[in-house]
Amino acid sequence: MPLRLDESLLAPLPPFSLLERGQIRTILDQAISRRADAGLTVFDEGEAADRFYLLLDGTIRVVKITPHGDQVTSLHIPAGQLFGIAPALGRDTYPATAITASEALLLSWPVSLWHGFVADYPGFATETYKTVGARVTEMNTRIVEMSTQHVEQRIARALLRLVNQSGKRTEEGIEISFPITRQDVSEMTGTTLHTVSRLLSAWEKDGLVSSKRKKIVVCDPHRLVLLGDA
């Protein structure tokens, strides 16, 4: 549906932060909006990339499927970022599957507009490629972690990344703001559900985390940082 969002809502976001209000308005007028429930597949890995997206609210889980059919969560995208930006990677298909990890509000544009946005709005291009670089860095960091760290360290760092991206303060500690299961954690860290369950149960008894009903709260972030750096 056509959008009449106020430009001031988007001005602080990375793709728009260097643009003038009139430029933001022009871009917004070409977008469509969509509300999505948790668990919706926005697009599938390998699908023709016909649109690119901005996440206004919620969290996106980016998933890859291994040659053996296993699902691996490669990263989470927080609100305020572009995703599905296959043209920025020189691709005409989506490199991974995007699933809403929570209720979400999405804006999207036809991919045919991408090169015009990049050419006409240098600030849009600059901030977008910074985002791409940050994601590549995060994924490279995770590859190093998978290769060199013990499973306790990998799980600790994965939880810390999530609370840094989308944590909210509660009486117990810092809660990951979207539903997340132990299976999700196992897919993020390249380990088994049994191992994740055993570790989280031990950490819960030790007061590091609280885990229940698809919610994980980091109760003692400092100790978890020490564990991740051990």
ROFI-648770 format. One record per residue (C-alpha): chain; residue number from 1; y, z, x. Coordinates in Angstrom, 2 decimals, decimal comma. Each point is the difference from the previous one (the first is absolute). Layout:
BEGIN
- cadena|num|Y|Z|X
- A|NUM|Y|Z|X
...
This chain:
BEGIN
- cadena|num|Y|Z|X
- A|1|0,00|0,00|0,00
- A|2|3,59|-0,50|1,22
- A|3|1,47|2,89|1,93
- A|4|3,40|1,62|-0,24
- A|5|-0,52|2,77|2,52
- A|6|3,20|1,23|1,57
- A|7|0,43|-1,24|3,55
- A|8|0,77|3,54|1,20
- A|9|-3,63|0,99|-0,66
- A|10|-1,23|-2,55|2,54
- A|11|2,83|0,13|2,54
- A|12|-1,58|2,83|2,10
- A|13|-3,39|-1,75|0,25
- A|14|-0,86|-1,79|3,26
- A|15|-0,08|-3,59|-1,35
- A|16|3,45|0,45|-1,56
- A|17|1,78|2,57|2,17
- A|18|1,95|-2,60|2,01
- A|19|0,91|-2,19|-2,96
- A|20|3,12|-0,10|-2,13
- A|21|-0,23|1,03|-3,65
- A|22|0,49|-3,58|-1,20
- A|23|-2,90|-1,16|2,16
- A|24|-2,23|2,75|-1,39
- A|25|0,96|-1,04|-3,53
- A|26|-0,96|-3,62|0,72
- A|27|-3,40|1,09|1,31
- A|28|-0,59|2,39|-2,90
- A|29|0,80|-2,64|-2,58
- A|30|-2,95|-2,05|1,29
- A|31|-2,52|2,86|-0,19
- A|32|-2,37|1,11|-2,72
- A|33|-1,10|3,59|-0,50
- A|34|-3,38|1,47|-0,81
- A|35|-1,24|3,49|-0,70
- A|36|-3,56|0,66|1,09
- A|37|-2,48|2,81|-0,54
- A|38|-1,85|1,57|2,92
- A|39|-2,98|-1,99|1,19
- A|40|1,37|-3,45|-0,85
- A|41|-0,73|-2,80|2,45
- A|42|3,31|-1,78|0,59
- A|43|-1,67|-2,76|2,03
- A|44|-3,27|-0,56|1,86
- A|45|-0,69|-0,75|3,63
- A|46|-0,23|-3,76|0,51
- A|47|1,81|-0,83|-3,25
- A|48|2,71|-2,67|0,17
- A|49|3,31|1,78|0,69
- A|50|2,20|-1,16|-2,85
- A|51|2,31|3,05|-0,23
- A|52|1,39|2,74|2,26
- A|53|0,81|3,51|-1,16
- A|54|2,30|2,99|0,33
- A|55|-1,41|3,40|-0,92
- A|56|2,72|1,91|-1,85
- A|57|-2,11|3,01|-0,92
- A|58|-3,51|1,20|0,81
- A|59|-2,38|-0,71|2,87
- A|60|-2,07|-3,07|0,90
- A|61|-3,38|0,30|1,70
- A|62|-0,76|-2,95|2,31
- A|63|-3,72|-0,69|0,21
- A|64|-2,13|-2,27|2,18
- A|65|-3,61|-0,97|-0,70
- A|66|-2,34|-0,11|3,00
- A|67|-2,56|-2,81|0,48
- A|68|-2,63|2,48|-1,27
- A|69|1,94|0,62|-3,20
- A|70|1,35|3,43|0,89
- A|71|3,52|0,92|-1,10
- A|72|2,46|1,23|2,64
- A|73|3,46|1,33|-0,82
- A|74|2,22|-1,40|2,73
- A|75|3,29|1,65|-1,03
- A|76|2,08|1,36|-2,87
- A|77|3,38|-1,48|-0,92
- A|78|2,60|2,42|-1,39
- A|79|2,74|-0,75|-2,52
- A|80|2,96|-2,05|1,24
- A|81|-1,96|-2,52|2,07
- A|82|-1,00|-3,64|-0,33
- A|83|-3,68|-0,93|-0,10
- A|84|-2,04|-3,13|-0,57
- A|85|2,34|-1,74|2,46
- A|86|-2,51|-2,59|1,18
- A|87|2,74|-2,48|1,08
- A|88|1,32|2,55|2,51
- A|89|-3,44|-0,14|1,64
- A|90|-0,19|-3,79|-0,09
- A|91|-2,70|0,08|-2,69
- A|92|-0,43|-1,67|-3,37
- A|93|-2,63|2,52|-1,16
- A|94|0,14|3,79|-0,25
- A|95|-1,58|1,65|3,06
- A|96|-1,18|3,07|-1,95
- A|97|-0,40|1,38|-3,51
- A|98|2,85|2,06|-1,50
- A|99|-0,91|2,72|-2,51
- A|100|2,36|2,44|-1,69
- A|101|-0,87|3,50|1,20
- A|102|2,18|1,49|-2,76
- A|103|2,08|-1,23|-2,91
- A|104|2,40|-2,54|1,46
- A|105|3,06|-2,10|-0,72
- A|106|0,01|-3,38|1,72
- A|107|2,50|-2,78|0,45
- A|108|-1,26|-3,43|1,02
- A|109|1,30|-3,45|0,87
- A|110|-1,66|-3,42|0,33
- A|111|-1,03|-0,60|3,58
- A|112|1,97|-3,26|-0,13
- A|113|3,19|2,11|0,26
- A|114|-1,05|1,74|3,23
- A|115|1,35|-2,44|2,57
- A|116|3,28|-0,28|-1,91
- A|117|0,42|3,79|0,00
- A|118|-0,70|0,15|3,72
- A|119|2,43|-2,85|0,76
- A|120|2,80|1,06|-2,35
- A|121|-0,12|3,78|0,55
- A|122|-0,44|0,89|3,70
- A|123|-0,07|3,70|-0,84
- A|124|-2,96|-0,57|-2,30
- A|125|-1,91|-1,68|2,81
- A|126|0,94|2,61|2,62
- A|127|-1,14|2,96|-2,06
- A|128|-3,14|-1,75|-1,24
- A|129|-1,24|-0,79|3,48
- A|130|0,71|3,59|1,05
- A|131|-2,34|1,07|-2,80
- A|132|-2,65|-2,47|1,15
- A|133|0,30|1,33|3,56
- A|134|-0,34|3,60|-1,17
- A|135|-3,17|-0,83|-1,92
- A|136|-1,54|-1,83|2,94
- A|137|0,80|3,01|2,20
- A|138|-1,59|2,37|-2,51
- A|139|-3,16|-2,09|-0,24
- A|140|-0,24|-0,29|3,78
- A|141|0,36|3,78|0,24
- A|142|-2,84|0,42|-2,45
- A|143|-2,20|-2,40|1,98
- A|144|0,59|2,11|3,11
- A|145|-0,75|3,18|-1,95
- A|146|-3,26|-1,46|-1,34
- A|147|-1,04|-0,94|3,53
- A|148|1,03|3,12|1,91
- A|149|0,24|3,02|-2,28
- A|150|-2,47|2,38|-1,57
- A|151|-0,35|-0,12|-3,76
- A|152|1,89|3,29|-0,46
- A|153|3,01|-1,47|1,78
- A|154|-0,13|-3,23|-2,02
- A|155|-0,10|1,81|-3,32
- A|156|2,77|2,40|1,01
- A|157|2,26|-2,86|1,07
- A|158|-0,76|-2,01|-3,13
- A|159|1,04|2,90|-2,23
- A|160|3,14|0,60|2,07
- A|161|0,98|-3,67|-0,32
- A|162|-0,32|0,21|-3,77
- A|163|2,08|3,17|-0,35
- A|164|2,66|-1,54|2,27
- A|165|0,10|-3,14|-2,15
- A|166|-0,20|1,49|-3,47
- A|167|-0,33|3,78|0,16
- A|168|1,72|2,33|-2,43
- A|169|0,56|3,74|0,41
- A|170|-1,98|2,38|-2,20
- A|171|-0,67|3,73|0,08
- A|172|-3,24|-0,67|1,88
- A|173|1,45|-2,34|2,61
- A|174|0,61|-3,77|0,16
- A|175|-1,88|-1,99|-2,62
- A|176|-0,91|-3,66|0,39
- A|177|1,89|-1,40|-2,97
- A|178|-2,64|-2,43|-1,28
- A|179|-3,64|0,50|-1,05
- A|180|-2,31|-0,05|3,00
- A|181|-3,71|0,74|0,17
- A|182|-2,29|0,97|2,85
- A|183|-1,48|-3,49|-0,23
- A|184|3,50|-1,42|0,60
- A|185|0,34|2,18|3,11
- A|186|-3,38|-1,17|1,28
- A|187|1,07|-3,64|-0,42
- A|188|3,24|0,68|1,88
- A|189|-1,68|1,66|2,95
- A|190|-3,21|-1,98|0,47
- A|191|-2,29|2,93|-0,69
- A|192|-2,45|1,05|-2,69
- A|193|0,78|1,73|-3,27
- A|194|-2,34|2,82|1,04
- A|195|1,96|0,62|3,21
- A|196|3,36|-0,03|-1,80
- A|197|-1,29|2,39|-2,67
- A|198|-1,41|2,38|2,62
- A|199|3,23|0,04|2,02
- A|200|2,35|0,36|-2,95
- A|201|-2,11|2,83|-1,39
- A|202|0,14|1,77|3,36
- A|203|3,75|-0,57|0,30
- A|204|0,50|1,28|-3,53
- A|205|-1,80|3,25|0,85
- A|206|2,18|0,25|3,11
- A|207|3,23|-0,49|-1,97
- A|208|0,96|-3,38|1,47
- A|209|-0,31|-2,07|-3,17
- A|210|-0,65|0,23|-3,72
- A|211|-2,08|-2,79|-1,55
- A|212|-0,79|-0,38|-3,70
- A|213|0,27|-2,47|-2,89
- A|214|1,06|-2,97|2,12
- A|215|2,77|2,09|1,56
- A|216|0,26|1,07|3,63
- A|217|2,57|2,55|1,16
- A|218|0,62|0,70|3,67
- A|219|0,57|3,75|0,03
- A|220|0,56|0,44|3,72
- A|221|1,50|-3,20|1,47
- A|222|0,62|1,53|3,43
- A|223|-3,64|0,94|0,52
- A|224|-1,07|-3,43|-1,23
- A|225|2,33|-1,63|2,56
- A|226|-1,59|2,10|2,73
- A|227|-3,45|-1,04|-1,20
- A|228|0,99|-3,68|-0,05
- A|229|1,35|0,27|3,56
- A|230|-2,91|2,00|1,34
